[in-house]
Amino acid sequence: MKLYSWNVNGIRAVIKKGDFGKFITKHQPDILCLQETKAEQGQAEIDLPDYQEYWNSAHKKGYSGTAIFSKIKPLKVIDGFPEDFTKKYHFIDDEARDSANEGRVIAAEFDKFWLVTVYTPNAKDDLSRIPLRHKHWDPAFLTYMNQQQKTKPVIFCGDL
């Protein structure tokens, strides 16, 4: 099985330049995980009939986002953290930092494993998002991975 992870920094720009099609043709991944898509499904002209597409887009247009393209149909797909995580890890305290609405995590369950792709919040140049990372995001992500691992092995990838 060939699994690739790619921070595209804007899927529409990568498609426009022709890089997306070239990548698929050259590598022929069974599963492709994307980060920083900056688009919703349907906003990018993608014609991959052999692939199932799963997108988790940010509520804010043109911002972050993750996607999974898979030739193998997953048993189920989960966008983001479970709802109880948003409360437990206080993602809802500050709407501007609500990473639960930024399309940063998408998980797919397959027969023998979980696949999770993530676009971790950047600390920013002024380090203003360090508290989000240390108090909220990192503990939530670790707990989520441990929770998934109780049922099947986990493969996680992305922009960490």
Summary of the structure (lengths in Angstrom):
residues: 160
radius of gyration: 15.5
end to end distance: 22.6
largest distance: 44.3
contacts: 475
relative contact order: 0.16
helix: 30%
strand: 26%
